[in-house]
Amino acid sequence: HPTSFDAVHTEVDEEVGPGKMLDIDRYCVVVMNMLGNGVSFSPSTSPMYPPARSSYPSLITVGDNVRAQAAALHERFGTNKRCKVGEGSDCAAGRDLIRPPRLSLIYGYSMGALQALEWAVRFPDAVARVAAVCGTARCAPINDCFLLSLEAALCADPAWHATSDNGAGYFESTPSKGLKAFARIYSGWGIGSKWYEDDVFKHFGFESAESFIRDSYEAGFAQSDADDMLAQVRTWRAADVSRPYGGDSQAAFDRIRARVVYLPCDGDRYFTVEAARREAARLGADRARVSVIESAWGHRAGD
């Protein structure tokens, strides 16, 4: 269970535990913290804080995350005996000799789904099933538009210290204005339009859309580390399982042997139902199906 954007392992308690969806009385459930999330290797965990943040890699990809996760599982649980070196290892055949153990399911929400599908491509012999909840195998153009606006909001704050012209830098202090702008942009994308149009927020104790945005999104992101969020946004933007194949998505999808269920929400603005259906069609009915979540929550329906 890889984590999603700005989430850590302690936030999946509703899903993981005895008798829950991911039942630890029946299965061994491993929750992996994504690189950059403030728990794994991240700008905020740099020993010389904050100048050393500028030495954090300009881009850590979803593929980097998956290879690190595979190595950790291999070290803890051993080798997948069914996986032959050069076949079920890394997507560039033989380039990586990591052979993770066989996994019955990789469950991922949002950026977790990006990682889950990357797993299925890179280590086809190791993954039996994938549940991609409100997520697909790449960051689509409309998704990138959303993320670019988030990045611009953060870096427009006076606290941003650029160290080069290619986007490298760090925040010298908490970018309060940037975080507020970030949250307000996110509130228009992370929730479905019906949430606002039908006043659904009132059923959850919010008097107005403004109070929901202030008390939910602004309050939540105010506690986040801006450097960590920026690192994760850049990981998200670069996500695409076809990267090692020169953009050939079909070549990537042809590697997947897992059975995949896509669970998009009809109100999701950036991991859309249409995108999930296109990917499922690439895999074929024998390997993939789509089950649509109908919810005013939009993208957060899978959270």
N, C-alpha and C positions, 0 to 999 in steps of 0.2 A: 504494500500500500504506500506508494510514494506520495509525498505531501504536495499540496497545491500552492498557489501564490500567497505569500505572506502568512503561511500556515506552518505550524510545527506539530510534532507528534502528539502533544498533549491535547490537541484540538479534535482528535478523531475518537474520543471516548464514546460518543453516541453510536459509533459504527462498530467499534472493536471491544469485545469483552464477552464474558460468559452469557450465552443465550442470545447474543446480539447478531446483527447481520454477518459480521465476520467473527464467528464463534470460536473463542480460544479454548473452549472445552473440546472442540472437534478438530481444530486446525492450529498449526503453528502460524501465527500472523506476525509478519515483520513490517514495521512502519519505518520508512526511510525518509529522513529529512533532506529536502532538496538543498543542493549547494547554493549558498547565498541567503538562506532563510534565517540566519542569525543563530542557528544551533549547529549546523554543519559549518564547514569552512566558508567564511563570509567576510565582507569588509569590516563588519562590526566586531569580529573576533580577532582582528589583526592585533598583534602584541603592542605595536607602537601606534597609539590611537590619538588623533585621527590621521596624521600625515601618511602612515603606512598604508592607509586605505587606497591611496593612489597607485600602489603596487599590486593591488588585486587585479587579476586578469581582466582585460577589457571585455572579454566575452568567454563565458563558460556555457557550453551548449547543452542541450538536452542529452545528446549523445555522451558528453563527458559525464553527466550525472549517471546515466545508465551503466556505463563502463565501471564507474566507481562503485555503484551498487552491486554490480555483478561480482566485482573483485571482493567486496566485503562479504557477500553471501558465500562465495567460493571458500574464503578463508574460514568462515564460521561453520559451514555445513558440508563442505567438500565438493567433489566434482560430479557433474552429470555424466554418468557412465555411458549414456546413450549418445553423447555428443562427441563426434570425431573431430580431432584437431583440424582446423581449416575448413570445416563444413558448418558446424553450428556455433562457431566462435563469433568474432566480430564480422560486421557486414562486408568489410574488405577482406575476402577469404584469406585466412592465415595471418592477417596482419596482427591480430590480437589472439593470444592463446588462453584467454580467460574462459573457463568452462564452468559456469554457475550450476547449482543443482536444479533439478526439475521443479518447476513451480506450477501448482495446480491452477492458480488464478493470480492475475495482477489487476487490482481494482484501483482505478484512478479517476479523480474528479478534476476537471479543468486542466491545469498544468500537470496534474497527476496522470490524466489521460494521455497527454503528449508523451510522457515518460513510459506509460504502459505500452503504447503502440510502438514506440522506439525499441522497447525491450523485444517485442514480437518480431521486429525486423532484424535486429542485431543478433538475437539469440533464439532463432526459430525452434531449435530442439529443446530449449529449456522452458518454453511457455506453452501451457496447455490451453489456457483461456484468458481472455481480456474482457474486462468490463470498463468501457470508456464512457464515463458519465459527464455530460455537458463538455465534451472535448473531442478533438479529432487528432489527426496525425501531423498537422502542420498549422502554422499561424497564417491564416488567410489574409488577403489584402485589407478587408474591412476590419479585421482583428488588429492588423498592424497600424491602421489609422487610429484606432482607439488607443493603442499603446504609445504611439508617437505623441499624442496629446498629453498623456500622463507624464512621459519623459520631459516634455517641454515645460509642463507646469512645475515640476520639481526643480529643474535646472534654471528656471527664470528667477528663483529666489536669490536674494543677495548673498545668502550663505554658501552658494555654490562656488567652488574654487576650481576653475578649469586649469589643467596642467598641460594641455596640448590642444590642437585644433581638431582632433579626431574623437572628441567626446570624453576623453579621460579626465579625471579629477575627483574631487571629494567635497563633502560639505564641512565647512569649518565650524558650524554650529547647527542646531536644530532649525531646519527651514520651515518655520511655522506657517508662513504664508503659502509656501509651495505645497506643503502637506494639506492645507485646507483646500487649495485649488485642485489638487490631486483627488481628494475625497469627493469634491463636488462633481468633477468630471466622471469619476467612477460610478457615482450614484445614478447617473443617467444611462449607464451602459450595463451595470451589473444586475439591475432589476428590470423586469419586463415592463412594457408601457402600461399594461392593465393595472399594475400595482398603483400607479399614480392616477390613471384615468378613472378607475372605479373606486378610488379611495380605500383600497385594500389595507393600507397602512393603519387605518383607524381601528381595524379589528385586532391590531397588535399593540394598541395603547398609544399611538401617535396621533396628536390632534391635527397635524397638517403634514404636507410633504416636506415643508421646511424643517419641522421638528424631527421628522424621521431622518432627513439628511444630516442634520446637526448632531443628533444624539446617537445615530447608528454609524454612518460613514465617517463623519468628521471626528467623532470621539474615538472610533476604532483606529483610524489611520494616524491619529495624533500620537499614539503610543508606538508606532512603527519606526524603524530605523531607515532613514531616507537612502543611505548608501546601499543598504541591503535590498531595498525595494527597487532601486535603479538597476542593480545587478540582475535581479530576477526579471525585470521588464525586458532587459536585453537578451536574457536567455530565452524568454518567451517569444520575442520578436524573431529570433533566428531559428525557431523550431520548424523542422521539416524533415521527415524520414527519408526524403529523396536526396538530401544534401550529399551523401557519399556516392550517389549515382548520377551526378551531373544534372539533377532536377528531374530524372526519370522516375516519376511516382510509381508507374506500373512495375518497374523493375524492383522497387522496394516492396510493394505489396505482394509481389509474386513470392517473396521469401517467407511470408507469414504462413505458419502452419497452425497457429492457434485458432480456436473458435472465438469470434469477437461479437460482443453485443454492444451496440451503440445506444446510449440513453440520452438523447438530446432533449432540450426543453423547447416547446413551441414558441416561447417568448424570449429565447436567448438571442442577443443581438450580434454576437461575434463568433460563437461556436454554433453555427446554425443547423437546423434540421436538414436543410438541403445539402450542406457539406457532409454531414454524417451519411446521408443516403448515397451520395456520390462515392464515398469511400467504401461503403458496404457493397455497392455495385462492382467496384474493382475487385473485391475479394470473392464475390459470388455467393449465392444462396447457401452453398454447402459450408462456407466458413463464416458468414456474417449475417446478422439481422439487426433491424432498427426498431426500437420501441420508444415512442415519443412520450415524454412527460408533459402533461398539460397543466400549466401553472402560471399564475401571475408573478411568481418570484423570478421568472426569467432564468438567467444563468445561475443564480443562487439556489435554484430548485434542487440542484445536485449536491449542495454543500451540507 
